[in-house]
Amino acid sequence: MSEAIVGSSGRPPALRQVLASPLYRGSALALFLAGIGASAAAPQIVLFLVRDLGAPLPLAGLYYLTSLAGPIAGYLVGSYSDRTGNRLTLFRLCALAGFVGWALMALSTAIWVPFVVGALILAFSNATFSQLFAAVHDEQVANPGARNDSVVAIIRMANTAGWVIGPVIGAWVAASFGLRPMIWLTAICFLAQIAALGTLGTKPSETASAEAKPAPRRGPGLVEMLPLLAFTGLFVLVYAGEAIKYGFLLLYMEEQLRLEPAVRGAVIGIQPLIELIIMPFSIVLARRVGILNLLAIGALFGLAANLCFALWADVVGMFVGQILMGGVWGFFMVLGIIVAQRLLPDAVATASAIFMTSTALSMALGGLAGGLGVSTLGLPHVFFIPAACALAAAIGLAIMARRYRLE
C-alpha cells in the first residue's frame, strides 16, 4: 500500500486519522453504504421497470435521463451549504430524500412514479457526496495535516469498495427475493448513511466548519467558477466513455467475440479492483508529477483503453482495456474532488456538488454519442468516439496544469 497511506515505518498515519476521527470514520462508512446501494440498483432498475411495472423497453431506458436533474439539485444544495456552513444537516436531509425516494420506488405500481421520483427526489439524494466531502474539507482546514489528501483517498476508496460488492449483493437479493426487496435494500442503505454519522455536528463545538472559516454570504460569480467549470467539462469528456462502454462492451464481447459469460464477468469486474489497487498510490504520484499532470496522464490511459476496445479484437485486448480504465478512475476518483475544491476554495460545497453531479451529464452525452456512433461506425469502432473525447480531455488538462498550480 502507498507510503502516503501506510507510512514509511509501516504505521498507517492516514488510516489512523480516519479511524480516530468520528467525521472521517463516519464519512467512509456512509460512502461505503452509498456505493453498495447505488451499485445494487443501477444494473437492475430497467429490469424492474419492465418486469414489475410493465414499461416498454425503450421507455424504461429513458429513466436514466432523470439523473440530469442531479446537477441542478446539487448546485442548489451546494450553494445553500456554502452560505450557511451547515454541511451535515444538509447531508442528513439529502440521505433522507434518498430513503424516501427509493422507498416510493419500491412501492410504486404506476410507470410514471419512478420517473417523477427520480427527477424530483432522488436528484437531491446525490448531494450527500458533496456535503460529506465539504465537511471533510472544513475539518482539514481546521486541522491541517501532511496526510490530509491521503485521508480523502481512503474515504473515496470506501465508496469504490461498495461498488465492488454492491452488484453481487444486488443480484443475489433480486434473484432470491425479487426486484422490489432489492430496491428496499438501496433505500435502507441511504437510511443507514444517516446512522453512520450518528449525532455528529449537532453541537456547535463539533462543527469544524463554523470555527475554521466563515461561510461566504454570496455565491461565487461566473468568473470565479470558470476554472472549475472548465475542469468539470474535461471530466465529463472522460466519463462519457463509461456510458458507451456500459452500453456496448458487453454486447460486443457476447455477439462478436463470443466470450463465455464467466469471462465477460471477469472482464467487467477487473476494473474496480484495479481502481482500488491504484487509489492509494495516486496521492504520492500527484505530489511527484503534479495533480493536473497526473489526471492528464489518466485521460491518456482512457484513450489507450478505448483504442484497445476498438482495435484489439480478443479477450486479451478487453482485459488490457479494462485494466487501463481502472487506472483512469484510480486517479480521477481520488484526485478529481481535490482539484474541484482547490479551484473554488471559498465555496467547496458548490465545487463538490458541481463536480460530483456532472456524471449525469457525462452519461447523457455518452449515451447520445454512443447511440448515434454505433449506427454509423458500428461495433467495435464506436469506441473511437470516447477515445477522441479522452484525447481532448488530456490536452485540456495539460493546458490547465500549466496555468494552475494546485500542489
GIJOBEL-V958118 format. One record per residue. N is the residue number from 1. RES is the residue in one small letter. PSI is psi in radians with two decimals (999 if undefined). D_FIRST is the distance of its C-alpha to the first C-alpha in Angstrom with 2 decimals. Layout:
[[N:RES:PSI:D_FIRST] [N:RES:PSI:D_FIRST]]
This chain:
[[1:m:2.68:0.00] [2:s:2.52:3.79] [3:e:-0.54:6.51] [4:a:-0.49:8.41] [5:i:-0.79:6.85] [6:v:-0.69:6.49] [7:g:2.63:9.08] [8:s:-0.40:10.45] [9:s:-0.02:12.32] [10:g:-0.18:9.76] [11:r:2.59:11.24] [12:p:1.45:9.81] [13:p:-0.82:12.42] [14:a:-0.76:11.76] [15:l:-0.67:11.18] [16:r:-0.67:14.19] [17:q:-0.77:16.11] [18:v:-0.80:15.77] [19:l:-0.54:16.93] [20:a:-0.43:19.64] [21:s:2.15:21.14] [22:p:-0.63:23.47] [23:l:-0.85:23.24] [24:y:-0.80:19.46] [25:r:-0.79:19.25] [26:g:-0.65:22.30] [27:s:-0.74:21.22] [28:a:-0.76:17.99] [29:l:-0.72:20.23] [30:a:-0.74:22.93] [31:l:-0.55:20.86] [32:f:-0.81:19.52] [33:l:-0.68:23.22] [34:a:-0.71:24.25] [35:g:-0.73:22.00] [36:i:-0.87:23.56] [37:g:-0.81:27.04] [38:a:-0.77:26.98] [39:s:-0.40:25.51] [40:a:-0.66:27.88] [41:a:-0.59:30.87] [42:a:-0.82:30.18] [43:p:-0.18:31.01] [44:q:-0.22:33.92] [45:i:-0.71:35.84] [46:v:-0.70:38.10] [47:l:-0.71:38.88] [48:f:-0.78:39.87] [49:l:-0.66:42.15] [50:v:-0.87:43.82] [51:r:-0.78:44.19] [52:d:-0.55:44.74] [53:l:-0.12:46.43] [54:g:0.44:48.14] [55:a:2.46:46.92] [56:p:2.59:47.61] [57:l:-0.78:44.50] [58:p:-0.67:45.00] [59:l:-0.74:45.39] [60:a:-0.64:42.34] [61:g:-0.42:40.26] [62:l:-0.16:41.39] [63:y:-0.65:39.64] [64:y:-0.30:36.49] [65:l:-0.34:38.67] [66:t:-0.38:38.81] [67:s:-0.23:35.29] [68:l:-0.32:36.99] [69:a:-0.27:38.18] [70:g:-0.84:34.62] [71:p:-0.63:34.42] [72:i:-0.83:37.81] [73:a:-0.71:36.94] [74:g:-0.72:33.60] [75:y:-0.75:35.46] [76:l:-0.80:38.10] [77:v:-0.77:35.69] [78:g:-0.76:33.54] [79:s:-0.65:36.63] [80:y:-0.68:38.10] [81:s:-0.71:34.91] [82:d:-0.51:35.00] [83:r:-0.59:38.66] [84:t:-0.45:38.26] [85:g:0.17:34.74] [86:n:1.26:34.76] [87:r:-0.87:31.35] [88:l:-0.54:30.85] [89:t:-0.75:34.44] [90:l:-0.65:34.14] [91:f:-0.82:30.85] [92:r:-0.70:32.75] [93:l:-0.70:35.70] [94:c:-0.68:33.66] [95:a:-0.68:31.90] [96:l:-0.68:35.41] [97:a:-0.68:36.63] [98:g:-0.76:33.98] [99:f:-0.85:35.22] [100:v:-0.75:38.84] [101:g:-0.85:38.32] [102:w:-0.54:36.64] [103:a:-0.77:39.17] [104:l:-0.63:42.00] [105:m:-0.79:40.48] [106:a:-0.51:40.47] [107:l:-0.12:44.08] [108:s:2.54:45.37] [109:t:-0.12:48.26] [110:a:2.55:49.11] [111:i:-0.59:47.32] [112:w:-0.37:47.48] [113:v:-0.88:45.63] [114:p:-0.58:42.03] [115:f:-0.78:42.77] [116:v:-0.77:44.15] [117:v:-0.77:41.41] [118:g:-0.70:38.69] [119:a:-0.60:40.30] [120:l:-0.43:41.50] [121:i:-0.95:39.20] [122:l:-0.37:35.85] [123:a:-0.63:35.69] [124:f:-0.42:35.26] [125:s:-0.44:32.62] [126:n:-0.30:30.16] [127:a:-0.08:30.36] [128:t:-0.69:28.33] [129:f:-0.91:25.14] [130:s:-0.62:26.70] [131:q:-0.68:28.07] [132:l:-0.79:24.83] [133:f:-0.51:23.05] [134:a:-0.70:26.22] [135:a:-0.70:26.20] [136:v:-0.74:22.61] [137:h:-0.78:23.72] [138:d:-0.73:26.79] [139:e:-0.68:24.92] [140:q:-0.51:22.77] [141:v:-0.69:26.03] [142:a:-0.53:27.53] [143:n:1.34:24.66] [144:p:2.51:23.05] [145:g:2.70:19.75] [146:a:-0.40:17.41] [147:r:0.28:14.43] [148:n:-0.70:16.60] [149:d:-0.62:15.13] [150:s:-0.56:11.64] [151:v:-0.80:13.74] [152:v:-0.70:15.35] [153:a:-0.76:12.21] [154:i:-0.76:11.38] [155:i:-0.70:15.10] [156:r:-0.62:15.32] [157:m:-0.57:12.63] [158:a:-0.68:14.94] [159:n:-0.74:17.74] [160:t:-0.68:16.13] [161:a:-0.67:15.43] [162:g:-0.64:19.13] [163:w:-0.40:20.13] [164:v:-0.78:18.58] [165:i:-0.33:20.71] [166:g:-0.82:23.58] [167:p:-0.60:25.53] [168:v:-0.81:25.58] [169:i:-0.78:26.90] [170:g:-0.75:29.31] [171:a:-0.70:30.69] [172:w:-0.79:31.26] [173:v:-0.76:33.03] [174:a:-0.73:35.12] [175:a:-0.62:36.14] [176:s:-0.64:36.90] [177:f:-0.32:38.48] [178:g:2.97:39.14] [179:l:-0.60:38.01] [180:r:-0.79:39.36] [181:p:-0.58:37.35] [182:m:-0.69:34.23] [183:i:-0.63:35.14] [184:w:-0.62:35.77] [185:l:-0.76:32.21] [186:t:-0.73:31.03] [187:a:-0.76:33.55] [188:i:-0.61:32.33] [189:c:-0.65:28.72] [190:f:-0.74:30.09] [191:l:-0.68:32.09] [192:a:-0.44:29.19] [193:q:-0.64:27.29] [194:i:-0.75:30.12] [195:a:-0.56:29.73] [196:a:-0.57:26.01] [197:l:-0.23:27.09] [198:g:-2.40:30.08] [199:t:0.31:32.61] [200:l:2.32:30.16] [201:g:0.04:31.91] [202:t:-0.32:35.41] [203:k:2.50:36.44] [204:p:-0.64:36.85] [205:s:-0.29:34.99] [206:e:-0.07:31.87] [207:t:1.72:31.91] [208:a:-0.58:29.88] [209:s:-0.61:31.11] [210:a:-0.54:34.70] [211:e:-0.56:34.07] [212:a:-0.70:31.64] [213:k:2.15:33.62] [214:p:2.44:36.78] [215:a:2.46:36.49] [216:p:2.57:38.54] [217:r:-0.27:41.92] [218:r:2.69:42.04] [219:g:2.78:39.72] [220:p:2.53:38.42] [221:g:2.97:40.88] [222:l:-0.72:40.44] [223:v:-0.73:40.13] [224:e:-0.58:37.28] [225:m:-0.19:35.50] [226:l:-0.79:36.01] [227:p:-0.73:32.67] [228:l:-0.77:30.83] [229:l:-0.65:33.13] [230:a:-0.81:32.60] [231:f:-0.76:28.81] [232:t:-0.68:29.18] [233:g:-0.68:31.66] [234:l:-0.67:29.31] [235:f:-0.69:26.63] [236:v:-0.71:29.45] [237:l:-0.74:30.14] [238:v:-0.80:26.63] [239:y:-0.37:26.45] [240:a:-0.51:29.99] [241:g:-0.45:28.79] [242:e:-0.70:27.12] [243:a:-0.71:30.60] [244:i:-0.71:32.05] [245:k:-0.79:29.35] [246:y:-0.65:29.76] [247:g:-0.56:33.49] [248:f:-0.29:33.93] [249:l:-0.78:31.07] [250:l:-0.73:31.75] [251:l:-0.75:35.45] [252:y:-0.77:35.06] [253:m:-0.58:33.12] [254:e:-0.85:35.71] [255:e:-0.56:38.94] [256:q:-0.71:38.55] [257:l:-0.28:35.83] [258:r:0.74:36.95] [259:l:2.58:33.54] [260:e:2.67:33.42] [261:p:-0.71:32.15] [262:a:-0.64:29.26] [263:v:-0.72:28.18] [264:r:-0.73:28.57] [265:g:-0.68:26.44] [266:a:-0.67:23.66] [267:v:-0.82:23.92] [268:i:-0.70:23.71] [269:g:-0.30:20.92] [270:i:-0.46:18.45] [271:q:-0.93:18.07] [272:p:-0.50:16.37] [273:l:-0.73:13.91] [274:i:-0.67:13.01] [275:e:-0.85:12.94] [276:l:-0.63:10.35] [277:i:-0.69:8.02] [278:i:-0.56:9.08] [279:m:-0.80:9.45] [280:p:-0.46:6.43] [281:f:-0.25:7.41] [282:s:-0.63:11.00] [283:i:-0.80:11.70] [284:v:-0.78:11.00] [285:l:-0.68:13.00] [286:a:-0.64:15.61] [287:r:-0.48:16.25] [288:r:-0.69:16.96] [289:v:-0.15:19.09] [290:g:2.37:20.30] [291:i:-0.74:19.41] [292:l:-0.58:22.51] [293:n:-0.70:22.22] [294:l:-0.66:18.79] [295:l:-0.59:20.40] [296:a:-0.72:23.30] [297:i:-0.70:21.13] [298:g:-0.72:19.76] [299:a:-0.63:23.43] [300:l:-0.58:24.20] [301:f:-0.70:21.65] [302:g:-0.69:23.81] [303:l:-0.86:26.88] [304:a:-0.69:25.70] [305:a:-0.82:24.69] [306:n:-0.52:28.12] [307:l:-0.61:29.89] [308:c:-0.81:28.32] [309:f:-0.65:29.75] [310:a:-0.55:33.06] [311:l:-0.33:33.62] [312:w:1.54:31.64] [313:a:1.05:33.66] [314:d:3.09:31.95] [315:v:-0.58:29.06] [316:v:-0.75:26.86] [317:g:-0.66:27.47] [318:m:-0.75:26.53] [319:f:-0.76:23.16] [320:v:-0.76:22.45] [321:g:-0.76:23.60] [322:q:-0.60:21.42] [323:i:-0.75:18.26] [324:l:-0.67:19.32] [325:m:-0.58:20.01] [326:g:-0.64:16.52] [327:g:-0.71:15.55] [328:v:-0.93:18.38] [329:w:-0.35:17.37] [330:g:-0.56:13.64] [331:f:-0.93:15.13] [332:f:-0.63:18.27] [333:m:-0.49:17.25] [334:v:-0.85:15.13] [335:l:-0.42:17.21] [336:g:-0.83:20.59] [337:i:-0.60:21.36] [338:i:-0.79:20.45] [339:v:-0.80:22.83] [340:a:-0.78:25.47] [341:q:-0.60:25.64] [342:r:-0.42:25.86] [343:l:-0.30:28.64] [344:l:1.16:30.66] [345:p:-0.36:29.71] [346:d:0.00:32.98] [347:a:1.16:32.59] [348:v:-0.55:28.96] [349:a:-0.71:29.96] [350:t:-0.79:32.14] [351:a:-0.80:29.47] [352:s:-0.74:26.93] [353:a:-0.79:29.67] [354:i:-0.78:30.86] [355:f:-0.82:27.47] [356:m:-0.41:26.23] [357:t:-0.06:29.62] [358:s:-0.25:30.08] [359:t:-0.49:28.52] [360:a:-0.73:31.96] [361:l:-0.67:33.65] [362:s:-0.78:31.23] [363:m:-0.67:32.01] [364:a:-0.78:35.71] [365:l:-0.79:35.69] [366:g:-0.70:33.75] [367:g:-0.74:36.04] [368:l:-0.83:39.13] [369:a:-0.69:38.04] [370:g:-0.73:36.97] [371:g:-0.76:40.25] [372:l:-0.67:42.34] [373:g:-0.68:40.34] [374:v:-0.47:40.43] [375:s:-0.40:44.21] [376:t:-0.72:44.72] [377:l:-0.50:41.99] [378:g:3.11:41.33] [379:l:2.41:38.35] [380:p:0.16:36.07] [381:h:-0.19:37.27] [382:v:-0.40:36.62] [383:f:-0.13:33.00] [384:f:-0.48:34.45] [385:i:-0.94:34.86] [386:p:-0.46:31.19] [387:a:-0.76:30.56] [388:a:-0.69:33.17] [389:c:-0.74:31.75] [390:a:-0.67:28.27] [391:l:-0.77:30.01] [392:a:-0.70:32.00] [393:a:-0.72:28.96] [394:a:-0.74:27.20] [395:i:-0.79:30.43] [396:g:-0.73:30.75] [397:l:-0.65:27.24] [398:a:-0.67:27.86] [399:i:-0.75:31.13] [400:m:-0.60:29.61] [401:a:-0.57:27.06] [402:r:-0.45:30.12] [403:r:-0.67:31.86] [404:y:2.20:29.31] [405:r:1.77:27.06] [406:l:-0.03:24.52] [407:e:999:21.99]]
